[in-house]
Amino acid sequence: MKIYIYYLLICLFVFSCKEHNTSEPIPEVKSDGYIITGSAPGLYNGLRAYLKSTNEKGLLKAQDTAIIMNETFVFDGKVDQTQAWFLEINSLDGTFPFIIDNAQLSITVDKENIKHSKIEGNTINNTIADFNSELKKLNDSLTNLSERYRRMIINKESVAGMSNQISDLKDVILHLPHEFIKNNTNNPYGLVLLNTMIRRNASDKGLIVESFDALNENLKNSNLSKRVAKSIPKIREQYAVIAATHIGKKAPDFSAPSPNGKVIALSDIQGKATLIHFWSSWFKASRRENVRLVKLYEKYNDKGLEILGVSLDGNPNQTNPKSDWKKAIKDDQLVWKQISNLSYFNDTICKTYSVRSLPSTFLLDSKGVIVAKNLTGNSLDAKIEELLK
């Protein structure tokens, strides 16, 4: 999954207007307030520019407005605290997030992409600019590498190691916002990042919780913080479920009926190594993986390998999921234990193990501790061999 973290919030317009005629002299800088001078090359006279903040419902509310004249605009006012605001301009898509405080700032608008606008005047916004620049470089690298990978596959060239490079780069992109928050715990932009990741479900839940907890307490009085905070308890609960099946954890026990109706539990399966295999009869990738697992079972069963198949048959499109399941077991020659509640992805076992795609596997050692997840091919073979020594 390609991860892009650019910050577009869908808005409900609530306006509080204060207009400046930029043909008049620019107001003097107030010692107790902000003044923002804007340069808007290529934008027409009469377009409105808005400064917006986030309310507790996650919507943008206008705090100030100005009219663009002669490619310039001016805002002036006062804020109670340093916080994340957004510049929005009529006719331009998206918003430009920045940190506002009671200081003099200047913004140069990029009319082609407002998110690429530039801001000067305080160091905290320079930090954000550096972050967004690094993020863009990484995303561009990922796009180029993925396109190169695709072309090489089409041309039947060797792509050895490239999938790992892509995976590693995605991981760097995933962690970059959290590194920013960790290193800038008093920067309100961290709330913008967290809010976006939560809304788009675009990051590891454990990282979101960790990053929110790292934020400076002074940030937690803003509306955006309150919005983010509302999501955190549920994310903590979701993370607790996910963490229960992390590598190094004892695999949660479960049970379900076999094809003949006998209830079988994971705790009934005792092997030097045990593979929990989530699959289904209706998914072709699962069926292809079955072929490989049959060979693996033949190779290692006598040495102590056990497999427990957990089918997620019960797809709404299946007329008779149990019949499909039993037929697939027979056709694929799956001789190890099989169980299913025939409940598709609503299965309680599926939810306990946070399974979202098929096939999925969890490899356990002789004590029932999870030692690996979703290994395939030679990597799975090598890990099983290691456990059986």
Secondary structure, DSSP 8 states (H G I E B T S, - for coil): ---------------------TTS------TTSEEEEEE-TT--TT-EEEEEEE-TTS-EEEEEEEE-BTTEEEEEE--SS-EEEEEEETTS-S-EEEEE-SSEEEEE--SS-GGG-EEESSHHHHHHHHHHHHHHHHHHHHHHHHHHHHHHHHTT---TTHHHHHHHHHHHHHHHHHHHHHH-TT-THHHHHHHHHHHHT-S-HHHHHHHHHHS-GGGGGSHHHHHHHHHHHHHHHHHHHHHTTSTTSB----EEE-TTS-EEEGGG---SEEEEEEE-TT-HHHHHHHHHHHHHHHHHGGGTEEEEEEE----TT-S-HHHHHHHHHHHTT--SEEE----GGG-HHHHHTT--SSSEEEEE-TTSBEEEES--HHHHHHHHHHHT-
